[in-house]
Amino acid sequence: MRYRKLGSSDLVVSEIALGSWLTYGVGVETERSRACLERAFELGINFIDTANVYGRGAAEEFLGAELAGRDRASYVLATKLFFPMSDTDRGLSRGQVLKQIDASLARLRTDYVDLYQCHRYDRETPLEETMEALTEVVRAGKARYIGFSDWNAEQIQAALDLPGVEKFVSSQPQYSLLWRRPEREIFDLCRRNGISQIVYSPLAQGVLTGKYRPGERPGADTRAASDEMGWAMGKFLSDRVLEGVERLRPIADGLGLTLAQLSLAWILREENVASAIVGASRPEQVEANASASGIELDDATLAAVDEALAASTLS
Ligand SMILES: NC(=O)c1ccc[n+]([C@@H]2O[C@H](COP(=O)([O-])OP(=O)(O)OC[C@H]3O[C@@H](n4cnc5c(N)ncnc54)[C@H](OP(=O)(O)O)[C@@H]3O)[C@@H](O)[C@H]2O)c1
């Protein structure tokens, strides 16, 4: 496993991180979830991403229980807040930031997270209030660094312009061969300001592994076939998209790579990316994905990939 520095922080994270949306504490049974986490650590993955809202606390509770016996300094733990935890608990007000960090730390059974992320931008709270509250959290030692997920360039710049508050070190956008939107204005702004990308859904929820074929029903044991986990996959399952993924297959074969390796290595070609946060429902997937770290793609491959997906990339 290779490692990269996270923005201007002193955190060093594995190029492949393990996420916990929909899976741990929710759609994947505990034994299998535990096996995924164990395998991740064995393979050198040191970066774990979660959020308070994943299973409304269940993902954090699973991780808290599993990480309890592990040397706290041996892994980098990231969580998030913003989405509703109850009818009244949501957003990024000072009250919520202070309440949600304590609730996350209790579930995660730790005194601090390495990275505390705003899961989205809160248009109902003044940005100054959010940034000052996050600064309080950092200065109280409850989070080492702060980040955001899916903020636009204007929102990021506004936060950077505020004096006397902690600076963001990470950006968590959706980014994959099928979803390239953040390349346009987020990467450059972040690069210039000590912010790394830690990208989510790098395999388009499994579609970029090639396991879904155009015109065929998803296999029974897949996220797309699961009522609990498949609800956000629709956009990736059209024939237009799946035919594009099929055009990647000969490129991967020609290089002796799996489609998952090709897709993850493509993300890691971008130096502003510190880590690709993968999900995994079984330990073999963790292995398959971790093996992408260290694979370098040449310019001819990158051009072939662009051509294969010209008509299939969604954004
Ligand atoms: N900030 C945000 O708003 C946000 C949003 C989404 C996700 N995230 C973070 O990013 C993480 C990853 O997101 P994601 O789950 O969408 O990522 P992903 O890696 O694109 O998809 C993960 C799913 O694809 C399948 N898969 C993964 N590797 C595979 C392999 N080698 N072969 C076959 N199938 C494979 C598995 O599902 P099945 O086995 O069930 O088919 C797995 O659960 C999340 O856990 C979360 O931490 C953040």
The ligand as a Gaussian input file, in Angstrom:
#p B3LYP/6-31G(d) Opt

LIG

0 1
 N      -19.560000      12.237000       1.391000
 C      -20.600000      11.640000       0.862000
 O      -21.667000      12.235000       0.640000
 C      -20.483000      10.176000       0.548000
 C      -21.432000       9.555000      -0.309000
 C      -21.242000       8.210000      -0.602000
 C      -20.170000       7.512000      -0.050000
 N      -19.295000       8.140000       0.802000
 C      -18.129000       7.436000       1.406000
 O      -17.428000       6.741000       0.389000
 C      -17.407000       5.357000       0.682000
 C      -17.461000       4.547000      -0.573000
 O      -18.649000       4.821000      -1.292000
 P      -19.347000       3.663000      -2.113000
 O      -19.758000       2.550000      -1.210000
 O      -20.360000       4.268000      -2.993000
 O      -18.059000       3.180000      -2.970000
 P      -17.716000       2.207000      -4.139000
 O      -16.390000       1.651000      -3.767000
 O      -17.865000       2.939000      -5.437000
 O      -18.835000       1.030000      -4.094000
 C      -18.799000       0.093000      -3.066000
 C      -19.636000      -1.136000      -3.385000
 O      -19.286000      -1.681000      -4.655000
 C      -19.164000      -3.109000      -4.550000
 N      -17.741000      -3.440000      -4.734000
 C      -16.661000      -2.779000      -4.205000
 N      -15.506000      -3.334000      -4.595000
 C      -15.828000      -4.362000      -5.394000
 C      -15.055000      -5.314000      -6.114000
 N      -13.726000      -5.293000      -6.086000
 N      -15.720000      -6.239000      -6.863000
 C      -17.077000      -6.252000      -6.907000
 N      -17.862000      -5.387000      -6.241000
 C      -17.249000      -4.434000      -5.481000
 C      -19.675000      -3.484000      -3.170000
 O      -21.106000      -3.652000      -3.204000
 P      -21.862000      -5.069000      -3.334000
 O      -20.905000      -6.175000      -3.021000
 O      -22.967000      -4.963000      -2.331000
 O      -22.372000      -5.099000      -4.746000
 C      -19.354000      -2.235000      -2.377000
 O      -20.100000      -2.087000      -1.198000
 C      -18.614000       5.155000       1.603000
 O      -18.516000       3.979000       2.365000
 C      -18.556000       6.403000       2.436000
 O      -17.583000       6.279000       3.462000
 C      -19.442000       9.456000       1.079000

